[in-house]
Amino acid sequence: MPEFTPIPPDDAPFLDEGNENQLVLVKKGHRYVFECGPGQEHELLQRLQLLVADPNNDLNWFDAAVLSHQMGQRMSDQLTKLYRSRRSA
């Protein structure tokens, strides 16, 4: 199951902002990084569901919606790139 790592913003420079497998949420001085490779989207959504249900976690349903929207945008971008590359071939 995809994991997440809360990272203080000062430590964020090591993150690869262009990494298509990373979803990032910044909240209350923490940067939450979720690794989600192709085909792991369902597992990430399940993980988010568990995290927001945990009262000891700062993430809520709105945060999960933001991350799932990010994931959908990335999937759409990937499909668009694939479509364009196949049309031009």
N, C-alpha and C positions, 0 to 999 in steps of 0.2 A: 504494500500500500504506500502511495506517495507520502513523504514526510514533510514537515515544515520546520523551519529554524527561525526563532526570533533573533534578530541581529540588531544591536544598537546602531543607530544611523552613522555614528563615527566610524564604525567598522565596515560600513557598506562599500567602500571603494573596491574591495576585492570581488564584488559581484559583477558578473558579466551582464550588463544591461541589455545587450543584444541577444542573450540566450533565449531561444524560442521555447525552451523547456522550463523556464522559470516564470512563475507568477509572483508578483511582489505587492505587498500591501504595507503601507506605512500608517501606524496608528499609535498614538500616545508615546511617542519617542522610541518606538520599536519598529523594526522593518521585518515583516514576516515573509519568508521566502519559501515558496512551495515548488518542488521539482515535479514536473508532470510531463512525461514523454508521450509520444504518440501512442494511443491505445490505453493510456492510463487515466483518461478523463473521468470515467465512471468511478474509479477507485479514489480519485481526488475528491469528487463530490461526496462520497461516503465518508472520507476522512474529515471533510469540512463539517458534515452533519454531526459527527461525534464531537468535534472541537466546540462547536457552538452550543451543543447540549451540555457541555461540561461547565458547571458554575464557577470552577476555578480558572477558567480561561477568559481572556479579555475579548475574544472574537465573538461577534454576534451574527444574527441572520443577515443584516445589511452587509456586513463584511463578506459573508459567504456569497451574497448576490453580486457584490463588486468583483470578487475573484472569479466567479463563474462567468460573469460578463466578459472579463479579461480573457478567459479561456475560450469563450465563444468567438471573440474577435480574432484571436490568434488562429483558431481553426478556420475561420472564414478567410483570413489572409493566406493561409497555407493552401486552401482549396483554390483560391483565385490564382495564386502563383502556378499551381499544378495545371489548372485549366489553360492558362495563357501559354505555358510551356508546351503543352500538347497541341494547342491550336497552331503554334508557330512551327511545329516540327513537320 
